């Protein structure tokens, strides 16, 4: 009888021991996972901090370039200036050779370019500054552009009427998806030639594309527009008189008037930056406004918005 009592006691002790061992194993595993998680969290924080630092640095370089360009020329912006020179496939260590950089930063590749935002058609030209009246000239230009791209030209008037009726200012081109008649494919098609800026602006004829040029003057042929772009490279336009003379040179037998919606300088710029860091390809688009006078924060430029896209590289 004594033996029969000992057997269950031993069995219970064995089970309790197994439970204790299991609990200890679970606690140790949990502790190790938590430790790995904290290490990974710290690593992610470090990586994100590095990316943010690099992005801010690249944007600061862009703002400096735009400031230098303003000092050199306040009245004209064209493709022969310093801002139009891209940076391609560069390494951080190539620019900071005398700095003691962490190993993970030395291999970071980056590239960047500055695009004149006023080379594009500004959708904000479809209405006035107060978003209370439709701008018929802007609507016609946008309709011409849409037609060139094989899209519904009636979207121009529909867009203007929608914004004026609702009073909703657009900030991004993607917001056109809320306007009846637009699709993601439509917005993608026009994104190369159009943008939304905070206010109505003139199109810079020193930097604009053939498509936008033909939207402004649909009586021009594609060969005329191509010649316009070629001639402006050798002699950038400096004022409205230069625009009139160049148009007369392209079509000497026709009278083409320079429009009030065109100009030769810009206040808005798009910075395109791209970084390859470890296994991530990070591309950023930033809209920058440049002022001719120093602002209260002591700067001549301001970042209006920034968009980022991260792609994992295998």
C-alpha positions as CSV (number, residue, x, y, z in Angstrom):
1,X,0.0,0.0,0.0
2,X,2.9,2.3,0.8
3,X,4.3,1.7,-2.7
4,X,1.1,2.5,-4.4
5,X,1.1,5.9,-2.7
6,X,4.7,6.6,-3.8
7,X,4.0,5.9,-7.5
8,X,1.4,8.6,-7.9
9,X,3.5,11.1,-6.0
10,X,6.5,10.4,-8.2
11,X,4.2,10.7,-11.3
12,X,2.8,14.0,-10.0
13,X,6.3,15.3,-9.3
14,X,7.4,14.4,-12.8
15,X,4.5,16.2,-14.4
16,X,5.1,19.3,-12.2
17,X,8.8,19.2,-13.2
18,X,7.9,19.0,-16.8
19,X,5.5,22.0,-16.4
20,X,8.1,24.0,-14.6
21,X,10.7,23.2,-17.3
22,X,8.2,24.1,-20.0
23,X,7.4,27.4,-18.3
24,X,11.0,28.2,-17.9
25,X,11.6,27.4,-21.6
26,X,8.7,29.6,-22.6
27,X,10.0,32.5,-20.5
28,X,13.5,32.1,-21.9
29,X,12.2,32.0,-25.5
30,X,9.9,35.0,-24.8
31,X,12.9,36.9,-23.3
32,X,15.1,36.0,-26.3
33,X,12.3,37.1,-28.8
34,X,11.8,40.3,-26.9
35,X,15.5,41.0,-27.0
36,X,15.7,40.3,-30.7
37,X,12.6,42.5,-31.2
38,X,14.2,45.3,-29.3
39,X,17.4,45.0,-31.3
40,X,15.5,44.9,-34.5
41,X,13.4,47.9,-33.4
42,X,16.5,49.8,-32.6
43,X,18.0,48.8,-35.9
44,X,14.8,49.9,-37.8
45,X,14.8,53.2,-35.9
46,X,18.5,53.7,-36.7
47,X,17.9,53.0,-40.4
48,X,14.9,55.3,-40.6
49,X,16.9,58.0,-38.9
50,X,19.7,57.6,-41.4
51,X,17.2,57.8,-44.3
52,X,15.5,60.9,-42.9
53,X,18.9,62.5,-42.4
54,X,20.0,61.7,-45.9
55,X,16.7,62.9,-47.4
56,X,16.9,66.2,-45.5
57,X,20.5,66.6,-46.6
58,X,19.6,66.1,-50.3
59,X,16.6,68.5,-50.1
60,X,18.9,71.1,-48.4
61,X,21.3,70.7,-51.3
62,X,18.4,71.3,-53.7
63,X,17.3,74.4,-51.8
64,X,20.9,75.7,-51.8
65,X,21.1,75.2,-55.6
66,X,17.9,77.1,-56.1
67,X,19.2,79.9,-53.9
68,X,22.4,80.1,-55.9
69,X,20.4,80.2,-59.1
70,X,18.3,83.0,-57.8
71,X,21.4,85.1,-56.9
72,X,22.8,84.5,-60.4
73,X,19.5,85.3,-62.2
74,X,16.3,86.6,-60.8
75,X,14.4,87.3,-64.0
76,X,14.9,84.1,-66.1
77,X,15.0,80.4,-65.5
78,X,16.1,78.0,-68.3
79,X,17.6,74.6,-68.9
80,X,21.2,75.9,-69.2
81,X,21.3,76.8,-65.5
82,X,22.9,75.0,-62.6
83,X,19.6,73.6,-61.2
84,X,19.1,71.6,-64.4
85,X,22.2,69.4,-63.9
86,X,21.2,66.0,-62.4
87,X,23.3,64.0,-59.9
88,X,23.4,60.3,-61.0
89,X,24.6,57.1,-59.2
90,X,26.7,58.8,-56.6
91,X,27.9,57.4,-53.3
92,X,27.7,59.2,-49.9
93,X,31.4,58.5,-49.3
94,X,32.4,60.3,-52.5
95,X,31.1,63.5,-51.1
96,X,32.2,63.0,-47.5
97,X,35.6,61.5,-48.0
98,X,37.1,63.2,-44.9
99,X,34.2,62.1,-42.6
100,X,34.3,59.0,-40.5
101,X,31.1,57.4,-41.8
102,X,29.5,54.2,-40.6
103,X,30.1,51.2,-42.9
104,X,26.4,51.0,-43.7
105,X,26.4,54.6,-45.0
106,X,29.4,54.3,-47.2
107,X,27.7,52.1,-49.7
108,X,24.5,54.2,-50.0
109,X,23.9,55.3,-53.6
110,X,21.8,58.3,-54.4
111,X,20.7,60.3,-57.4
112,X,18.7,63.5,-57.8
113,X,17.3,66.0,-60.2
114,X,15.4,69.3,-60.1
115,X,12.4,69.9,-62.4
116,X,10.8,73.2,-63.0
117,X,7.2,72.6,-61.8
118,X,6.1,75.6,-64.0
119,X,7.2,73.6,-67.1
120,X,4.0,71.6,-66.5
121,X,0.4,72.7,-66.9
122,X,-0.9,73.9,-63.5
123,X,-4.4,72.6,-62.9
124,X,-4.9,75.5,-60.5
125,X,-5.1,77.7,-63.7
126,X,-8.6,76.3,-64.2
127,X,-9.9,78.8,-61.6
128,X,-9.0,82.2,-60.1
129,X,-7.0,82.8,-56.9
130,X,-10.1,82.7,-54.7
131,X,-11.5,79.5,-56.3
132,X,-14.7,81.4,-57.1
133,X,-14.6,81.8,-60.9
134,X,-13.7,79.4,-63.8
135,X,-10.7,80.6,-65.9
136,X,-11.9,79.9,-69.5
137,X,-8.4,80.3,-70.9
138,X,-7.0,77.7,-68.5
139,X,-9.9,75.4,-69.3
140,X,-9.2,75.6,-73.0
141,X,-5.5,74.9,-72.6
142,X,-6.2,71.9,-70.3
143,X,-8.8,70.6,-72.8
144,X,-6.2,70.8,-75.6
145,X,-3.7,68.9,-73.5
146,X,-6.2,66.2,-72.7
147,X,-7.1,65.8,-76.3
148,X,-3.5,65.4,-77.3
149,X,-3.2,62.6,-74.8
150,X,-6.2,60.8,-76.2
151,X,-8.3,61.7,-73.1
152,X,-11.8,63.2,-72.8
153,X,-11.3,67.0,-73.2
154,X,-14.6,67.6,-71.4
155,X,-12.8,66.8,-68.2
156,X,-11.2,70.2,-68.3
157,X,-14.5,72.0,-67.8
158,X,-15.8,69.3,-65.4
159,X,-12.7,69.7,-63.2
160,X,-13.1,73.5,-63.1
161,X,-16.8,73.4,-62.3
162,X,-16.3,70.8,-59.6
163,X,-13.7,72.7,-57.7
164,X,-15.4,76.0,-58.0
165,X,-18.8,74.5,-56.9
166,X,-17.3,72.6,-54.0
167,X,-14.7,75.2,-53.0
168,X,-12.2,72.3,-52.4
169,X,-8.7,73.4,-53.3
170,X,-6.6,70.6,-54.7
171,X,-3.1,70.0,-53.3
172,X,-2.1,66.9,-55.2
173,X,-2.8,65.7,-58.7
174,X,-4.0,62.3,-57.2
175,X,-7.0,64.2,-55.7
176,X,-8.5,64.4,-59.2
177,X,-9.8,60.9,-58.6
178,X,-12.6,62.6,-56.6
179,X,-13.7,64.5,-59.7
180,X,-16.3,62.5,-61.8
181,X,-14.8,61.1,-65.0
182,X,-11.2,60.5,-63.7
183,X,-9.6,57.1,-63.2
184,X,-6.2,56.1,-61.9
185,X,-5.0,55.5,-65.5
186,X,-6.2,59.0,-66.6
187,X,-4.3,60.6,-63.8
188,X,-1.2,58.5,-64.6
189,X,-1.4,59.7,-68.2
190,X,-1.5,63.4,-67.4
191,X,1.0,63.2,-64.5
192,X,4.0,63.8,-66.8
193,X,2.5,67.0,-68.1
194,X,0.4,68.5,-65.3
195,X,0.7,69.4,-61.6
196,X,-1.4,71.1,-59.0
197,X,0.3,74.2,-57.5
198,X,-1.0,76.4,-54.6
199,X,-2.0,79.2,-56.9
200,X,-2.4,80.0,-60.7
201,X,0.9,80.4,-62.4
202,X,2.4,81.1,-65.8
203,X,4.0,78.3,-67.9
204,X,7.7,78.8,-68.2
205,X,8.4,78.6,-72.0
206,X,12.1,78.1,-71.4
207,X,11.5,74.7,-69.7
208,X,8.1,73.4,-70.9
209,X,7.5,70.3,-73.1
210,X,6.2,70.0,-76.7
211,X,2.9,68.7,-75.3
212,X,2.2,71.7,-73.1
213,X,3.4,74.1,-75.8
214,X,0.9,72.6,-78.3
215,X,-1.8,72.9,-75.7
216,X,-1.0,76.6,-75.4
217,X,-0.9,77.1,-79.1
218,X,-2.8,74.4,-80.9
219,X,-2.2,76.1,-84.3
220,X,1.5,75.1,-84.1
221,X,2.5,71.8,-85.7
222,X,4.7,69.3,-83.8
223,X,7.7,70.3,-86.0
224,X,7.0,73.9,-85.1
225,X,7.0,73.1,-81.4
226,X,10.2,71.0,-81.8
227,X,11.9,73.9,-83.5
228,X,10.7,76.2,-80.7
229,X,12.4,74.0,-78.1
230,X,15.6,73.8,-80.2
231,X,15.9,77.6,-80.6
232,X,15.2,78.4,-77.0
233,X,18.2,76.2,-76.0
234,X,20.6,78.3,-78.0
235,X,19.0,81.5,-76.9
236,X,16.8,81.4,-73.7
237,X,13.8,83.6,-73.6
238,X,14.2,86.7,-71.4
239,X,10.9,88.4,-71.7
240,X,7.5,88.6,-73.5
241,X,9.1,90.3,-76.5
242,X,11.5,87.4,-77.0
243,X,8.5,85.0,-77.0
244,X,6.7,87.0,-79.7
245,X,9.8,87.2,-81.8
246,X,10.5,83.4,-81.5
247,X,6.9,82.6,-82.5
248,X,7.2,84.9,-85.5
249,X,10.4,83.2,-86.5
250,X,8.7,79.8,-86.4
251,X,5.6,80.8,-88.3
252,X,6.6,84.0,-90.2
253,X,3.3,84.1,-92.2
254,X,1.0,83.9,-89.2
255,X,0.4,86.3,-86.3
256,X,0.6,84.3,-83.0
257,X,0.1,86.3,-79.9
258,X,2.0,85.7,-76.7
259,X,-0.4,84.6,-73.9
260,X,-0.6,86.2,-70.5
261,X,-0.5,82.7,-69.1
262,X,3.2,82.2,-70.2
263,X,6.4,83.5,-68.8
264,X,10.2,82.9,-68.6
265,X,10.8,82.4,-64.8
266,X,9.6,80.1,-62.1
267,X,8.7,80.0,-58.4
268,X,7.9,76.3,-58.0
269,X,10.2,73.4,-58.3
270,X,10.1,69.6,-58.0
271,X,13.0,67.8,-56.4
272,X,13.3,64.1,-57.4
273,X,15.6,62.1,-55.1
274,X,16.4,58.4,-55.1
275,X,18.4,56.4,-52.5
276,X,19.6,52.8,-52.5
277,X,20.2,51.9,-48.9
278,X,20.8,48.2,-48.0
279,X,17.8,46.4,-49.6
280,X,15.5,49.4,-50.0
281,X,15.1,51.7,-53.0
282,X,13.6,55.0,-51.6
283,X,12.4,57.6,-54.1
284,X,11.1,60.9,-52.9
285,X,9.3,63.8,-54.7
286,X,9.3,67.2,-53.0
287,X,7.6,70.4,-54.1
288,X,9.6,73.5,-53.2
289,X,8.6,77.1,-53.5
290,X,11.2,79.8,-54.1
291,X,10.8,83.4,-53.1
292,X,12.6,86.5,-54.5
293,X,12.9,88.0,-51.0
294,X,14.1,86.5,-47.7
295,X,11.2,85.1,-45.6
296,X,10.5,85.5,-41.9
297,X,12.3,82.2,-41.2
298,X,15.4,83.7,-43.0
299,X,15.0,81.3,-45.9
300,X,14.4,81.9,-49.6
301,X,12.7,78.5,-50.1
302,X,10.1,76.4,-48.4
303,X,9.1,72.8,-48.7
304,X,5.4,72.5,-49.5
305,X,5.0,68.8,-49.5
306,X,7.0,65.6,-49.9
307,X,6.0,62.1,-51.1
308,X,8.0,58.9,-50.5
309,X,7.9,55.5,-52.1
310,X,9.9,52.5,-50.8
311,X,10.5,49.4,-52.9
312,X,12.2,46.4,-51.5
313,X,15.2,45.3,-53.7
314,X,16.0,41.6,-53.9
